[in-house]
Amino acid sequence: MAAFRLEEADGLYWLSAKQPASWRTMYAFNLEPQYASDYELANWFTSTNPQAPFLNFLIVERLDADRRHKLVNNRYIVEGREGELLSETELASANDLGRILEEAFNISPPAPVEAIYAKIATPPARG
């Protein structure tokens, strides 16, 4: 089972997860009320800003009973519940991508897998 800790400092709460080498901060928040407009603005920004990672990278993550599956562009990573690296694979083809999306994430792509792979095989330069 994964270990978490919640700490408070200067009015902020920090949620961290235990990793093999150290603690990793996952979230920081305060206790101020949040309104739908707060979420709408943040969601609009991350879905429309050209610098937002979700517009430039394929990012998929799924947690199951004993491991975490991550897909970042053409890198498929499997970690244990404590964050230890179990495997890392570079997807070499559209067929690899389609197989991982189906087997690890149970996802049917909304576009041809060949078109998706063509975009992630050579991600845009960050600038």
N, C-alpha and C positions, 0 to 999 in steps of 0.2 A: 504494500500500500504506500502511496506517495505521502511524503511529509510536507506540510505547509506551515508557515508561521505568519502571524499578523502582528505588525509593530506599529506604534504611533509615535510620530515625531513632528513637532511644530504644526499641529493641527491636521496632518495628513496621516492616512493609514496606508501601510505598505504590505501587500501580500506577496510572499516569496515562496518558491518551491525549492525543495532540496534537490540539488544536482550532484553528480559524482564528485566534483571538485569543490563546490561551494553552494551557497544559496543564490538563486536567480530571482530578481524582482520581476513579478509578473504584472502587477497593477498597483497604482497609487490612486487614492481617492480621499475625499473628505465627506463630511456628513451633511453638507448643504443639500437641500432638496434639488432634485433634477426634474426638469420638465420635458415634455415631448419635443419642444422646440430645440432644446439642447442636443438631443439625439439627432433630430432632423438636420441641423446645421452640420454636425460632425459627419453624418452619413453622406450628405450632399458633397462636402469637401472631399472625402476620401473616394467618392465615386466619380468626381468630375475634374479634379485637379490633375493636370498632366504629370506632375511629379509624384503623385500618389502611387505607392507600390502595387496596389490592387489593379491599376490600369496597365501596368507594365510587366507584371510577373504573374505566373500561374502559382497560386498558393492554396494548398488544400491540407487540412489536418484533421485527423480522427483519432480519438482516444478510445481504446477498448479495455477489457478487463486487466490486461497485464502489459500493454505496450502502447506507444504513441506512434502513429504513422504520419509522416510529413512528406509532402511533395512540393518542392520549390523549383519551378521551371522543369528541368529534366533531371533533377536530383531527388531520388526517393530514399528517405531516411526512416529507419525504424529504431526507436529508443525504448528502453525499459522504463518502468514506472518511476524510477528514481533519476531518469535522465541519461542513463548510461547508453552509449551507442551500441546497438546490436548489429546493424548493417547499414550500409550506404551504397547505393547503386546509381550509376549514371545511365539514364534511359537513352538508348542508342537509336531508337526508331519510333515511328508513329505506332507501330504494333506494340512495342513495349509500353508506351504511354497508355494506349487503350486497355491493355491487360491490367496495368496497375490501377487505373481509374475504376475498372470493373471489380477486380479481386480485392483490393485493399480498401476502396472507398465506396463501392457499390454505386458508382456514378455513371450515368449514360451522358456522354458529352452533348452539349446543345448545338455543336457544329461538328463537321467531319474532323476526326482525330488527326488526320494528315494536316489540315489547316492549322489546328492548335499546335501541333508539334513544330510546324514550320516557324511559328512565332516564338516558341520557347527555346528552340535549338540555338538561336542567335538573339538573345535578349537585347533590348535597346541600351545604348550607353547612358550611364547616369552622369549628370553633369553639373 
